[in-house]
Amino acid sequence: MTDDTFDPLDPLDLLDYARPGPLTLLAPEQRWLVKELPDDPVGVCAAVQDLVIQPADATELGLPERRFAEKDIRPVRELVATLTALDPSPLHHGRPPERRVVGTCRHFATIACAFLRARGLPSRARCGFGTCFLPGRGLDHWITEYWNGGEGRWVRVDTEHLGHGYAERPDDLAPGEFLTGGEAWIQYREGLIDPQLFGVPGTDHAWGPAEISGNAVRDLAALCKREMLPWDEWGRMTDAYDNKTGPDYDRLIDTVAETCGGDDPTALARLFATEELLVPRRMID
């Protein structure tokens, strides 16, 4: 098997978001660590806030340079191993900032997703843009969704920012406060948003249609249980960032956006299985 071999996808597996994927599966010896987490999904998300520290905050705290490699860890089982090496306590015990794993909004969202799935609760990490941080702008962001069976809907939780005041209800984001990559792409194609106002805060160059299309592809991967890093690129994503794609790629992202919005696991798996979109196995193993 070569580095360029792709993972097959089982559409039946995608029907069950209560089951972990390759990046959200805890090791057997780690499962006891989540047993005492709160019973409610929002409580699980809130607990994750005391397990992750953003790189900027880690810099301000003066953490050693070697610790910053933690933000490049994809599998949650490895993130949990890092956490327990720093502090062996069960994961319902909050850590002081210096004993949290260094990570981004993706890590907050994906760790919460892994913990919820470990409890048998259907959940997903979503990649897109927060629109409630700066007026008129969409900032690169990840959130967690959980399935509310009683209401028959996915509830969006801003795991990183619970209690921070950016949204009135970060435990149940209102429509438009977060746009997935696909939702933002549709609005861009319909002329409803300025793509130059959507991108990565703290950068001068990472704004525009390619940032939106990149997050649309990452969101498709996350819906197929491949929750990648915010800077991971595969398929034609790099060409898009380098302005080397054209109308045919835009039409492909139209399909990605429509399929992600349709929430049909069979359609998601079929689309994601195409070579242009499927995450290479070497990025998962």
C-alpha positions in Angstrom: 0.0 0.0 0.0 1.5 3.4 -1.0 1.2 6.8 0.6 -1.3 7.8 -2.0 -3.7 4.9 -1.3 -7.1 6.3 -0.3 -9.5 5.0 2.4 -12.6 3.2 1.3 -15.8 4.6 2.9 -18.7 2.6 4.1 -21.9 4.6 3.7 -23.6 2.5 6.4 -20.9 3.7 8.9 -21.7 7.3 8.1 -25.4 6.7 9.0 -24.3 6.4 12.6 -22.6 9.6 13.9 -22.7 8.0 17.4 -19.8 5.8 16.3 -16.3 7.2 16.1 -14.2 7.6 13.0 -10.5 7.0 12.7 -9.6 10.4 14.2 -12.2 10.3 17.0 -11.7 6.8 18.3 -10.3 6.6 21.8 -7.9 3.8 22.8 -9.5 1.1 25.0 -7.4 2.1 28.0 -8.6 5.8 27.6 -12.3 5.1 27.8 -12.5 5.3 31.6 -11.2 8.8 31.4 -14.5 10.1 30.0 -16.9 8.1 32.2 -17.4 10.9 34.7 -18.0 13.7 32.1 -21.4 15.4 32.3 -24.4 13.6 30.9 -25.6 16.4 28.7 -23.9 17.2 25.4 -23.3 20.9 26.2 -21.7 19.9 29.5 -19.3 17.6 27.6 -18.4 20.5 25.3 -17.9 22.8 28.3 -15.5 20.3 29.9 -13.3 20.4 26.8 -12.6 24.2 27.4 -10.3 23.2 30.2 -8.3 20.7 28.1 -7.1 22.9 25.2 -5.1 26.1 25.0 -4.8 28.2 21.8 -1.2 28.7 20.5 -1.4 32.4 21.0 -2.3 31.9 24.7 0.4 29.3 25.0 2.9 31.8 23.7 1.8 34.4 26.2 2.1 31.8 28.9 5.6 31.0 27.9 5.2 27.3 27.2 8.3 25.7 25.7 8.6 25.6 21.9 8.4 21.8 21.7 4.9 22.0 23.1 3.6 23.8 20.0 3.9 20.6 17.9 0.7 19.4 19.7 -1.4 21.6 17.4 -0.4 19.3 14.5 -1.8 16.1 16.2 -4.9 14.8 14.4 -6.2 11.7 16.3 -8.0 12.5 19.5 -6.5 9.4 21.1 -3.0 11.0 20.7 -4.3 14.3 22.1 -5.7 12.5 25.1 -2.4 10.6 25.5 -0.6 14.0 25.5 -3.1 15.4 28.1 -2.7 12.4 30.4 1.1 12.6 30.1 0.8 16.2 31.4 -1.8 15.3 34.0 -3.1 11.7 34.5 -6.4 12.9 36.0 -9.8 11.9 34.4 -10.9 14.3 31.8 -13.8 15.8 33.8 -11.0 17.4 35.9 -10.1 20.8 34.3 -6.4 21.4 33.8 -4.6 24.7 34.5 -3.5 26.3 31.2 0.1 25.0 31.3 -1.2 21.4 31.4 -3.7 21.7 28.5 -2.9 20.4 25.0 -2.0 23.2 22.5 -4.6 23.3 19.8 -7.0 25.3 17.7 -10.8 25.6 17.4 -10.6 22.3 15.4 -9.2 20.6 18.5 -11.9 21.9 20.8 -14.6 20.8 18.4 -13.1 17.4 17.5 -12.2 16.4 21.1 -15.8 17.2 22.1 -17.1 15.2 19.2 -14.9 12.2 20.2 -16.1 12.4 23.8 -19.7 12.6 22.7 -19.3 9.6 20.4 -17.6 7.7 23.2 -20.8 8.2 25.2 -22.9 7.0 22.2 -24.2 10.5 21.5 -24.5 11.4 17.7 -22.1 14.3 17.1 -20.1 15.9 14.3 -17.3 18.5 14.0 -18.0 21.2 11.5 -15.6 23.4 9.6 -16.6 26.8 8.4 -16.7 30.4 9.5 -17.9 32.2 12.7 -19.8 35.4 11.8 -20.4 36.6 15.3 -16.9 37.6 16.2 -16.4 40.7 13.9 -19.3 42.5 12.2 -19.5 41.7 8.6 -16.7 39.2 8.6 -16.5 35.4 8.6 -13.6 34.0 10.5 -12.2 30.6 10.0 -13.7 28.4 12.8 -14.8 24.9 13.9 -17.8 24.0 16.0 -19.4 20.9 17.4 -22.9 19.6 16.5 -25.0 17.1 18.5 -28.2 15.5 17.5 -31.3 16.5 19.6 -33.6 13.6 19.1 -36.5 15.2 20.9 -36.4 18.2 18.5 -35.2 16.3 15.5 -32.3 18.6 14.7 -28.6 19.1 14.9 -27.7 21.7 17.6 -24.6 23.8 16.9 -22.3 24.4 19.9 -19.3 26.8 19.8 -17.3 24.5 22.1 -14.3 26.9 22.3 -16.4 30.0 23.1 -19.1 28.7 25.5 -19.6 31.5 28.0 -17.4 34.0 26.2 -20.2 36.3 25.0 -19.6 36.3 21.3 -23.1 34.8 20.7 -26.2 35.0 22.8 -26.5 31.2 22.9 -23.2 29.6 22.1 -24.7 26.3 23.3 -27.3 26.6 20.5 -26.0 28.9 17.8 -28.6 30.8 15.9 -28.8 30.5 12.1 -26.1 32.5 10.5 -23.9 32.8 13.5 -21.8 30.0 12.0 -21.6 29.1 8.4 -20.2 25.8 7.3 -17.8 26.0 4.4 -20.5 24.8 2.1 -23.1 27.3 3.4 -20.6 30.2 3.0 -19.8 28.9 -0.6 -23.5 29.0 -1.6 -23.9 32.5 -0.2 -20.8 33.6 -2.1 -22.0 32.1 -5.4 -25.4 33.8 -4.9 -23.7 37.1 -4.3 -24.9 37.4 -0.8 -21.4 37.8 0.9 -18.1 39.4 -0.1 -15.6 36.5 -0.1 -12.8 38.8 0.7 -14.3 39.2 4.1 -14.1 35.5 4.8 -10.8 34.0 5.9 -8.2 33.4 8.6 -7.8 36.1 11.2 -4.3 37.4 11.8 -3.3 36.9 8.1 -3.2 39.3 5.2 -3.4 36.7 2.4 -5.8 34.0 3.6 -9.0 35.6 2.6 -11.3 35.0 -0.4 -13.1 32.3 -2.4 -10.3 29.7 -2.0 -10.6 29.9 1.8 -14.3 29.3 1.5 -13.8 26.4 -0.9 -11.1 24.9 1.3 -13.4 24.9 4.3 -16.1 23.4 2.2 -13.9 20.4 1.4 -12.7 20.1 5.0 -16.4 20.1 6.1 -17.2 17.4 3.7 -14.3 15.4 5.2 -15.5 16.0 8.7 -19.0 14.9 7.8 -17.3 11.7 6.6 -15.6 11.3 9.9 -12.2 12.6 8.7 -11.8 15.7 10.9 -8.6 17.2 9.4 -6.4 20.1 10.6 -7.3 23.6 9.5 -4.1 23.8 7.3 -4.4 20.3 5.8 -4.6 20.3 2.0 -5.2 17.5 -0.4 -6.7 17.0 -3.9 -6.9 20.3 -5.8 -7.0 22.5 -2.7 -3.5 23.7 -3.1 -4.1 24.7 -6.7 -7.2 26.6 -5.5 -5.2 28.5 -3.0 -2.6 29.3 -5.7 -5.4 30.5 -8.1 -4.7 27.6 -10.5 -8.3 26.3 -10.7 -11.2 27.5 -12.8 -14.9 27.1 -13.4 -14.8 23.3 -13.3 -13.4 23.3 -9.7 -16.0 25.9 -8.7 -18.7 23.6 -10.0 -17.2 20.7 -8.0 -17.4 22.9 -4.9 -21.0 23.7 -5.8 -21.7 20.0 -5.6 -19.8 19.7 -2.3 -21.8 22.5 -0.8 -25.1 21.1 -2.0 -24.3 17.6 -0.9 -23.2 18.7 2.6 -26.4 20.7 3.0 -28.5 17.7 1.9 -27.1 15.5 4.8 -27.6 12.2 2.9 -24.8 9.9 4.1 -24.9 7.8 1.0 -24.5 10.9 -1.2 -21.7 12.2 1.1 -19.8 8.9 0.9 -20.2 8.7 -2.9 -18.9 12.2 -3.4 -16.1 12.0 -0.9 -14.9 8.7 -2.5 -13.8 10.7 -5.6 -10.0 11.1 -5.9 -10.3 14.9 -5.9 -11.9 15.0 -2.5 -11.0 11.9 -0.5 -8.4 12.4 2.2 -5.2 10.3 1.4 -4.7 7.4 3.8 -1.2 8.7 4.7 -2.9 11.7 6.3 -5.0 9.5 8.6 -2.7 6.7 9.6 
